[in-house]
Amino acid sequence: MKFIIQNSLASRFYIDWELCSSFIARACARRESSITPADLFRSLATDQRYQLVLFKADDEVVGAAVVIMFDHSLHIEALAGEFPPRWVYAFDNWLEAAAEAFGRQRATLTGRKGWVRKLRGLGWRLGANGLLEVDYGRRRKQQKQWVFKQQPTIH
């Protein structure tokens, strides 16, 4: 199975929205928030900080997310889908690469509590503000230290 995560292009926004609006509606319904799919649609159509992200398995849309670029972090405002096994690793890698490309150190997620269980093993935690969060800057630093400690010594 080929699993792809991609941003919706401006030229395809309305087509992509039709393909994934049911996922966005489900994400909005499953959390304690006043955000509606119509609010997100309006923001996606008018505010460049908002990005519609599609999850595809074998070229079929199986999920969607709305990602907002804030000054110091990426924020996932809605996330839902019928994801294949182990998709969470691809998602976390994609999000980390996006954060690094846009100069962000952190990512946060608003969503149902089930995401805590799904993402905890990847370094995500429930923050004081009730959002799930991960600090990619800290994680990259820890990975570099681990690699450095694993280098063989030469005598």
Sequence and secondary structure as in RCSB ss.txt:
>XXXX:A:sequence
MKFIIQNSLASRFYIDWELCSSFIARACARRESSITPADLFRSLATDQRYQLVLFKADDEVVGAAVVIMFDHSLH
IEALAGEFPPRWVYAFDNWLEAAAEAFGRQRATLTGRKGWVRKLRGLGWRLGANGLLEVDYGRRRKQQKQWVFKQ
QPTIH
>XXXX:A:secstr
  EEEEE  GGGHHHHHHHHHHHHHHHHHTSS    HHHHHHHHHH TTEEEEEEEETTEEEEEEEEEE SSEEE
EEEEEE   TTHHHHHHHHHHHHHHHTT  EEEE   THHHHHHGGGT EE TTS EEEEHHHHHHHHHHHHHHH
S    
